[in-house]
Amino acid sequence: MLHTSAALTALINSVLQKAGASPAQSEPTARALVAAEASGLPSHGLSRVPMYVAHLKAGRVIGNAVPFIANQRASAVLIDAANGFAFPACRLAIAEAIERARATGIAIAAITNSHHSGMSSYHLDAVAAAGMVGIACSNSPAAMPAAGGKRPIFGTNPIAAIFARSGAQPISIDLSLSEVARGKLMVAAKKGESIPLGWALDAEGQPTTDPQKGMEGSMLPMGGVKGAMLALMVELLVTTLTGAHFGAEADTFFEDEGNQPRLGQAFIVIDPGALGGTAVYAQRIEALIAEMLVDEGVRLPGQRRFDLLAKADAAAGIEVPAATLEAITALA
C-alpha cells in the first residue's frame, strides 16, 4: 500500500511529539526519515522511529533541546546539538555553512553533542540547491575495529559528497565505511533474514551470516585496512575538532537504555566561484560526466535516489512494509 510523504511525516511527527519531542525537534527528524524511506534506504528511514522513541523516553535524546552556535569565526562554526536529535542541528549547520561559503568561498560547520544523523547525502541537498559543492561526515557508536585490532573502536562513520549541476540533478555520493551500513543488519534481523558472509563478525571474531550476532559483534570495514584508515580519518575530524564522543564512548543505538551518544558531524561547503569560477566548474563537471556516460551501463552516483524520490512524488506515495507501519502506528 502506498502512503504519501505528507501523511507519513505527520504520523512520525505525532509519534515523536507524544514521546516528548518538541515540534522543532520532531519536524526535521520526521522529514529526514521519510526522505530516506522514499530514497530506498529503509535502514535510515521509518525503521528508526521505534528506536528514536525509545531514546526519547530513556533520556538518551533531550526532546526540547535547542541547537546553538557554540563557537565561530568567518569560515568556521561549531553547533552544539544539546543532546537533541541530529537533524535540527544539521539543518542549522548547513544553513550556516552555505551563508559563510557565499561570503568567504569555503566554510566548515561542525556539530557536537549530537545523535544519529541518518542519510548523510540528505543534508547536502540544500548545498547543491545553492549551486555549491559539499562534503559530510559523521561518527557513530563503535562497530568496527581499528586496522589489526579485534575490538569495535570506530563507528561505520559515513561520508558523503555532493556536486551541483546546472539544469540537472547533482552528483551525490554517500557511503558507509563498513562493508555495509549497520542499519542493514538491523533491518535483516527484524525480517528474520540472513546476511552475506563478509559483512560482519560475531562477538568471538568469527564471520557470521546471522545479523543479530553481527550486531553483537563487529562490522567489517570496506576495503580492509583502507576502510579502517578512512574511518579513523572521519573519527578524528568529527571528534578532536568538536569535543564530541568517540564512537567507543557512545553506547549502541540498538539498545533503549544507554548514555547520550554526544556524537559529531562535520559539513564542508565550497563555492566554485571562489576558485576556477562557476563557468569553469560547470563546463568541467559536464565534460567529465559526458566521458563517464560514453560507457554503456554507467549510472551516475545519486541518480537512483533522485529517481526514487521523483517516483514517490509522481505516484503520490511510498511503499512501506506493513510491519514497520504497524510498529509506528502502535506508538501513536
Disulfide bonds with the S-S distance in Angstrom:
none
